[in-house]
Amino acid sequence: MKNLYLLIFAVLLAGSCEINRKIISYDELCKATEEYPESHTARFETIPDTTNLLECGLPASGIIKGYCNLMGNFIPEKSPFTIWHWQWDPKSHGRKIYESIEGTITGENGDCYFFNGIIIYDVKRESFMGEMYINGGLGKLDGITGKCYMKGNIKDGISMWSAQGTLAMKNNRNEYESTSLDDLTK
């Protein structure tokens, strides 16, 4: 299990080198759904709970607003997140924080999905990246599973990011198969 964590860590660090060269603007985040219509694509923004902070000063919880091509605009009050574990990367000399996060995303159409994942936050550059796992949902997203990659930045305590990934849905025989997003929106 330790080797698996080290492998994920190495892959995430390798990917962060490219991301850290450029601060991502909100306009670029908004283009995400237009550039990758065949895959799960979304843009997100957090509204942190300023009364619930981690020891490092970052928010431990809050709500998420944004847009996802699976369900349209989010209902922030029904899209909470919680950071349930965090630690400084001992090799980064106080520069990077690892966070374990979980939450729910609920769309205006009433569908929702559940996620958990790991975020690597670069304190100096105010940027982050991570890998999220979608593990179930409600409505048309019942039985959804998948993985997405996220990257973004933090300004004035507000996180903004885009995500892209692949999904699978259970069919009538209770087997998983890849699903077109067009099928999910019908």
Buried (B, 14 or more C-beta within 10 A) or exposed (E): EEEEEEEEBEEBBEBBEEBBEEEBEEEBBBEBBEEBEEBBBBBBBBBBBEEEEBEBEBBBBBBBBBBBBBBEEBBBEBBBBBBEEBEBBEEBEEEBBBBBBBBBBBBEBEBBBBBBBBBBBBBEBBBBBBBBBBBBBBBBBEBBBBBBBBBBBBEEEEBBBBBBBBBBBBEEEEEBEEBEBEEBEE
